[in-house]
Amino acid sequence: MSDQTRKPSSGQQNNAVAPAEFAGGENADLTPYLRKLLSGASLNTKETTQAFEAMMTGVASQGEMGAFLALLATRTPTPEELLGAARVMRAKVDHVESSVSPETLLDTAGTGGAPKTFNVSTLAAIVAAAGGVVVAKHGNKSRTGRGSAEVLQAVGVNVDAPIAVQGRALEEAGICFCFAPRHHPATRHVMPVRKALGFPTIFNLLGPLTNPAGAGRQVIGVYEQRFLEPVAQTLLDLGTVRAAVMHSGDGYDEVSIGAATDILHVQNKSINHERFEPKDVGIACQSMESLMAQDLEDAAAIFQAILDGQDMGPRRDLTLMNAALALVVSEKANSMAEGVELAGSLIDSGQSRAKLDALITWSKGY
């Protein structure tokens, strides 16, 4: 494993002048930012904040929003751009209120966009919750039809529970599911544009940065390697307590059992790199493709078989590694090896299954 430390970057403003042919339309809400992006420059945090404020309040036109998101998607967003956008999203989220300190809360929401196995990040969250971590799992439906919302619903969770019910679940069960559409009403202005574009935009990166319960601890998988550093830097700038941002060598947004996984640990005002391999914890490599669920029914069956101790194969191993990272970020384990061992005991003892049962019960309000 390698370990190197990066310090926070400072915001930089690019003052490039837009081409003369884009000089008109100064009064259009996003025009100044479109001109700057067209010139090849990036936006600073203030500019991005202003642009997202216009979009999230419905002031900007759909044409402007489409052009803005498409231009941003032509390259990797800067930490300054992500920071400005995330601040607007966080300011407009419908919060989950509870007596639990946000500094202790964990989320395992990823960006989506990578190949899906059986929603291991959600399963890892349940195992971590069984280990005493209070989890506010942020999630949504997926283009695959088997995202966190679909799988949890298939196993009996009320994924669209009212926000007050989510808060009680956090307090009573130690875990809740925060269904994204219920918490981000301001995104309704942008949703038609995102659907029309048909490709990932900066909003895919913003979802994990805007947990409705204000989770101070996060495990975030990103769908491309190039997003590791910007997302980690943004978490640092947002003041996260502790986080891990990851992408695997075989293209997954989770700790892979088939290749090395690059993990950026965000902690103590710095970013440290770890390259983790399954052999580091005594787990044999296995093709990730062979572990994929065929459909939602299959994903739900895998989910429950692992929790019930019926599946003792590579899918369980994959779950243990991802749960281990969640336990490390939550400071319930000091290393991945220790986390894997703890995760295994939490499944074998029935505590993880009991935690899912508690989530099912409290998601229904009792």
C-alpha positions as CSV (number, residue, x, y, z in Angstrom):
1,M,0.0,0.0,0.0
2,S,1.2,3.5,-0.7
3,D,0.4,6.5,1.5
4,Q,0.8,10.1,0.4
5,T,-0.6,13.3,1.8
6,R,-2.2,16.1,-0.1
7,K,-3.0,19.5,1.4
8,P,-6.2,21.5,0.6
9,S,-6.1,23.4,-2.7
10,S,-6.9,27.0,-2.8
11,G,-9.6,28.4,-5.1
12,Q,-8.4,29.9,-8.4
13,Q,-10.3,32.2,-10.6
14,N,-9.7,32.0,-14.3
15,N,-10.3,35.4,-15.8
16,A,-10.2,34.3,-19.5
17,V,-12.2,36.6,-21.8
18,A,-15.0,35.0,-23.7
19,P,-14.9,35.2,-27.5
20,A,-16.6,38.3,-28.9
21,E,-19.4,36.4,-30.6
22,F,-20.7,35.5,-27.1
23,A,-20.8,39.1,-25.9
24,G,-24.6,39.5,-26.0
25,G,-27.2,38.4,-23.5
26,E,-25.7,39.9,-20.4
27,N,-29.1,39.9,-18.7
28,A,-29.7,36.2,-19.2
29,D,-29.3,34.4,-15.8
30,L,-26.6,31.9,-16.9
31,T,-25.1,33.8,-19.8
32,P,-22.0,35.1,-18.0
33,Y,-21.2,31.6,-16.8
34,L,-21.8,30.0,-20.2
35,R,-19.5,32.5,-21.9
36,K,-16.8,31.7,-19.4
37,L,-17.2,27.9,-19.8
38,L,-17.2,28.3,-23.6
39,S,-13.9,30.2,-23.4
40,G,-12.4,27.1,-21.8
41,A,-12.2,28.6,-18.3
42,S,-13.5,27.1,-15.1
43,L,-15.8,28.8,-12.6
44,N,-14.8,29.9,-9.1
45,T,-16.9,28.9,-6.1
46,K,-18.9,32.2,-6.0
47,E,-19.8,31.9,-9.7
48,T,-20.9,28.3,-9.4
49,T,-23.0,29.2,-6.4
50,Q,-24.7,31.9,-8.3
51,A,-25.3,29.7,-11.3
52,F,-26.8,26.8,-9.2
53,E,-28.9,29.3,-7.2
54,A,-30.5,30.3,-10.5
55,M,-31.1,26.7,-11.6
56,M,-32.4,25.5,-8.3
57,T,-34.9,28.3,-7.9
58,G,-36.3,27.9,-11.4
59,V,-35.1,31.2,-12.7
60,A,-32.8,29.8,-15.4
61,S,-34.4,28.5,-18.6
62,Q,-34.2,24.9,-19.6
63,G,-32.0,25.8,-22.6
64,E,-29.5,27.6,-20.4
65,M,-29.5,24.8,-17.9
66,G,-28.9,22.2,-20.5
67,A,-26.0,24.1,-22.1
68,F,-24.5,24.7,-18.6
69,L,-24.6,21.1,-17.6
70,A,-23.4,19.9,-20.9
71,L,-20.4,22.2,-20.9
72,L,-19.5,21.2,-17.4
73,A,-19.7,17.5,-18.5
74,T,-17.1,18.0,-21.1
75,R,-14.4,17.9,-18.5
76,T,-13.7,17.0,-14.8
77,P,-15.3,19.6,-12.5
78,T,-12.9,21.5,-10.2
79,P,-13.2,21.3,-6.4
80,E,-14.3,25.0,-6.5
81,E,-17.2,24.2,-8.9
82,L,-18.3,21.2,-6.8
83,L,-18.0,23.2,-3.6
84,G,-20.2,26.0,-4.9
85,A,-22.8,23.6,-6.2
86,A,-22.8,21.4,-3.1
87,R,-23.3,24.5,-0.9
88,V,-26.5,25.4,-2.8
89,M,-27.8,21.8,-2.7
90,R,-27.1,21.6,1.0
91,A,-28.9,24.9,1.7
92,K,-32.0,23.7,-0.1
93,V,-32.3,20.1,1.2
94,D,-35.2,19.1,3.4
95,H,-33.3,18.0,6.5
96,V,-33.8,14.9,8.7
97,E,-33.9,16.1,12.3
98,S,-32.9,13.8,15.1
99,S,-31.0,13.8,18.4
100,V,-28.1,12.0,16.8
101,S,-25.0,14.1,16.2
102,P,-24.2,14.6,12.5
103,E,-20.5,14.1,13.3
104,T,-21.2,10.4,14.1
105,L,-23.6,9.7,11.2
106,L,-22.4,7.6,8.3
107,D,-23.6,7.5,4.7
108,T,-22.5,5.1,2.0
109,A,-24.1,6.7,-1.0
110,G,-22.1,6.6,-4.3
111,T,-22.3,8.5,-7.5
112,G,-23.9,5.8,-9.6
113,G,-22.9,5.4,-13.2
114,A,-20.6,2.3,-12.7
115,P,-21.6,-1.3,-13.3
116,K,-23.9,-2.7,-10.6
117,T,-23.3,-5.9,-8.7
118,F,-26.1,-6.4,-6.1
119,N,-26.0,-3.0,-4.3
120,V,-23.2,-3.9,-2.0
121,S,-22.9,-0.3,-0.6
122,T,-26.4,-0.6,0.9
123,L,-25.7,-4.0,2.4
124,A,-22.4,-2.6,3.8
125,A,-24.3,0.2,5.5
126,I,-26.6,-2.3,7.2
127,V,-23.7,-4.4,8.4
128,A,-22.0,-1.2,9.7
129,A,-25.2,-0.2,11.5
130,A,-25.2,-3.6,13.2
131,G,-21.7,-2.7,14.5
132,G,-23.1,0.4,16.3
133,V,-22.7,2.9,13.5
134,V,-25.7,5.2,13.1
135,V,-26.4,5.3,9.4
136,A,-28.4,7.8,7.3
137,K,-28.3,6.0,4.0
138,H,-29.0,8.4,1.2
139,G,-30.1,6.8,-2.1
140,N,-32.4,6.8,-5.1
141,K,-33.7,4.6,-7.8
142,S,-31.2,3.5,-10.5
143,R,-31.2,3.3,-14.3
144,T,-30.6,-0.4,-13.8
145,G,-33.9,-0.9,-11.8
146,R,-32.0,-2.2,-8.8
147,G,-30.6,0.8,-7.0
148,S,-30.7,1.1,-3.2
149,A,-34.3,2.2,-3.2
150,E,-35.5,-0.7,-5.3
151,V,-33.6,-3.3,-3.4
152,L,-34.6,-2.0,0.0
153,Q,-38.2,-1.8,-1.1
154,A,-38.0,-5.4,-2.4
155,V,-36.9,-6.7,1.0
156,G,-39.7,-4.8,2.9
157,V,-38.4,-1.3,3.7
158,N,-40.7,1.7,3.3
159,V,-38.2,3.7,1.2
160,D,-40.5,6.7,0.9
161,A,-41.0,7.1,4.6
162,P,-41.9,10.7,5.8
163,I,-38.9,12.7,7.0
164,A,-40.2,12.7,10.6
165,V,-40.3,8.9,10.4
166,Q,-36.7,8.8,9.1
167,G,-35.6,10.8,12.2
168,R,-37.3,8.4,14.6
169,A,-35.7,5.5,12.7
170,L,-32.3,7.0,13.2
171,E,-33.0,7.3,17.0
172,E,-34.7,4.0,17.5
173,A,-33.2,1.7,15.0
174,G,-29.8,3.4,14.4
175,I,-30.5,3.5,10.6
176,C,-32.8,5.2,8.2
177,F,-33.1,5.4,4.4
178,C,-33.3,8.9,2.9
179,F,-35.0,8.7,-0.4
180,A,-33.5,11.5,-2.5
181,P,-36.6,12.8,-4.2
182,R,-38.3,13.4,-0.9
183,H,-35.3,15.6,0.3
184,H,-34.3,17.6,-2.8
185,P,-37.5,19.4,-4.0
186,A,-35.4,22.2,-5.7
187,T,-34.0,19.7,-8.1
188,R,-37.4,19.5,-9.8
189,H,-36.4,22.5,-11.9
190,V,-33.4,20.6,-13.3
191,M,-34.7,17.1,-13.5
192,P,-36.3,17.4,-17.0
193,V,-33.0,18.7,-18.4
194,R,-31.0,15.9,-16.8
195,K,-33.4,13.3,-18.3
196,A,-33.2,14.9,-21.7
197,L,-29.4,15.0,-21.7
198,G,-29.2,11.3,-21.1
199,F,-25.6,11.3,-19.7
200,P,-24.1,11.8,-16.2
201,T,-23.8,15.4,-15.1
202,I,-22.3,17.2,-12.1
203,F,-25.5,16.2,-10.2
204,N,-24.3,12.6,-10.1
205,L,-21.3,13.8,-8.0
206,L,-23.5,16.2,-5.9
207,G,-25.9,13.5,-4.5
208,P,-23.4,11.9,-2.1
209,L,-22.2,15.4,-1.0
210,T,-25.7,16.4,0.2
211,N,-26.8,13.9,2.8
212,P,-30.2,15.0,4.2
213,A,-29.1,14.2,7.8
214,G,-25.8,16.1,7.5
215,A,-23.7,12.9,7.8
216,G,-20.2,13.8,8.8
217,R,-18.8,10.4,7.8
218,Q,-19.1,9.1,4.2
219,V,-18.0,6.3,2.0
220,I,-18.4,7.4,-1.6
221,G,-17.7,5.4,-4.7
222,V,-17.2,7.3,-7.9
223,Y,-17.8,6.0,-11.4
224,E,-14.5,7.2,-12.9
225,Q,-11.0,7.5,-11.5
226,R,-10.7,11.2,-12.5
227,F,-13.4,12.1,-9.9
228,L,-11.5,10.8,-6.9
229,E,-9.4,13.9,-6.1
230,P,-12.1,16.6,-6.9
231,V,-14.7,14.8,-4.7
232,A,-12.2,14.2,-1.9
233,Q,-11.0,17.8,-2.0
234,T,-14.6,19.0,-1.9
235,L,-15.4,16.9,1.1
236,L,-12.3,18.4,2.8
237,D,-13.5,21.9,2.0
238,L,-17.0,21.1,3.2
239,G,-15.5,20.1,6.6
240,T,-16.2,16.4,6.6
241,V,-15.3,14.6,9.8
242,R,-13.9,11.5,7.9
243,A,-14.6,10.1,4.5
244,A,-13.3,7.6,2.0
245,V,-13.6,8.1,-1.8
246,M,-12.9,5.1,-4.0
247,H,-12.8,3.7,-7.5
248,S,-11.5,0.2,-8.5
249,G,-9.1,-0.8,-11.2
250,D,-11.8,-2.8,-12.9
251,G,-14.2,0.1,-13.1
252,Y,-16.5,-0.2,-10.0
253,D,-17.6,2.4,-7.5
254,E,-16.9,0.2,-4.6
255,V,-14.1,-1.8,-3.0
256,S,-13.6,-4.5,-5.7
257,I,-12.9,-8.2,-5.2
258,G,-11.4,-8.4,-8.7
259,A,-8.8,-5.7,-8.7
260,A,-7.0,-3.1,-6.6
261,T,-9.1,-0.2,-5.3
262,D,-7.8,3.3,-5.0
263,I,-9.1,4.9,-1.8
264,L,-8.6,8.5,-0.8
265,H,-9.0,8.9,2.9
266,V,-10.2,12.4,4.0
267,Q,-9.3,13.1,7.6
268,N,-7.6,15.6,9.8
269,K,-7.5,18.3,7.1
270,S,-5.6,16.1,4.7
271,I,-6.1,13.5,2.0
272,N,-4.2,10.2,2.1
273,H,-4.1,7.6,-0.7
274,E,-4.4,3.9,-0.1
275,R,-4.3,1.2,-2.8
276,F,-6.2,-1.7,-1.3
277,E,-6.2,-5.3,-2.7
278,P,-8.3,-8.2,-1.6
279,K,-5.2,-10.2,-0.8
280,D,-4.3,-7.6,1.9
281,V,-7.1,-9.2,4.0
282,G,-6.7,-12.7,2.8
283,I,-9.5,-12.7,0.3
284,A,-9.0,-14.3,-3.1
285,C,-9.6,-12.3,-6.3
286,Q,-12.8,-13.1,-8.2
287,S,-14.3,-11.6,-11.3
288,M,-16.8,-8.9,-10.4
289,E,-18.9,-9.7,-13.5
290,S,-19.6,-13.1,-12.1
291,L,-21.2,-11.6,-9.0
292,M,-23.7,-9.4,-10.7
293,A,-27.4,-9.8,-10.0
294,Q,-29.5,-10.5,-13.1
295,D,-32.4,-8.5,-12.0
296,L,-34.1,-6.9,-9.0
297,E,-35.5,-10.2,-7.7
298,D,-32.0,-11.7,-7.9
299,A,-30.4,-8.7,-6.2
300,A,-33.0,-8.9,-3.3
301,A,-32.4,-12.7,-2.9
302,I,-28.6,-12.2,-2.8
303,F,-29.0,-9.4,-0.3
304,Q,-31.0,-11.6,2.1
305,A,-28.9,-14.7,1.5
306,I,-25.8,-12.9,2.7
307,L,-27.5,-11.4,5.8
308,D,-29.0,-14.8,6.6
309,G,-25.6,-16.5,6.4
310,Q,-26.6,-18.7,3.5
311,D,-24.2,-17.2,1.0
312,M,-20.6,-17.8,2.2
313,G,-18.9,-17.2,-1.1
314,P,-17.3,-14.3,-3.0
315,R,-20.4,-12.1,-2.7
316,R,-20.1,-12.3,1.1
317,D,-16.4,-11.5,0.8
318,L,-17.2,-8.4,-1.3
319,T,-19.7,-7.3,1.3
320,L,-17.2,-7.8,4.1
321,M,-14.6,-5.6,2.4
322,N,-17.0,-2.8,1.8
323,A,-18.5,-3.0,5.3
324,A,-14.9,-2.9,6.6
325,L,-14.3,0.4,4.9
326,A,-17.5,1.8,6.5
327,L,-16.4,0.6,9.9
328,V,-12.9,2.1,9.5
329,V,-14.4,5.5,8.5
330,S,-16.7,5.3,11.5
331,E,-13.8,4.4,13.7
332,K,-15.2,1.1,14.8
333,A,-12.3,-0.7,13.2
334,N,-8.6,0.4,13.0
335,S,-7.8,-1.3,9.7
336,M,-9.4,-3.1,6.8
337,A,-8.4,-6.5,8.2
338,E,-9.9,-5.7,11.5
339,G,-13.0,-4.4,9.8
340,V,-13.4,-7.6,7.7
341,E,-13.3,-9.7,10.8
342,L,-15.8,-7.5,12.6
343,A,-18.2,-7.5,9.6
344,G,-18.1,-11.3,9.4
345,S,-19.0,-11.6,13.1
346,L,-21.8,-9.1,12.7
347,I,-23.4,-11.2,9.9
348,D,-22.7,-14.6,11.6
349,S,-24.2,-13.5,14.9
350,G,-27.5,-12.4,13.2
351,Q,-27.0,-8.8,14.2
352,S,-27.0,-7.6,10.6
353,R,-30.2,-9.4,9.8
354,A,-31.7,-7.9,13.0
355,K,-30.7,-4.5,11.9
356,L,-32.4,-4.8,8.5
357,D,-35.5,-6.0,10.4
358,A,-35.3,-3.0,12.6
359,L,-35.1,-0.7,9.6
360,I,-38.1,-2.4,8.0
361,T,-40.1,-1.9,11.2
362,W,-39.2,1.7,11.9
363,S,-39.5,2.8,8.3
364,K,-43.2,2.1,8.6
365,G,-43.4,4.4,11.6
366,Y,-43.5,1.9,14.5
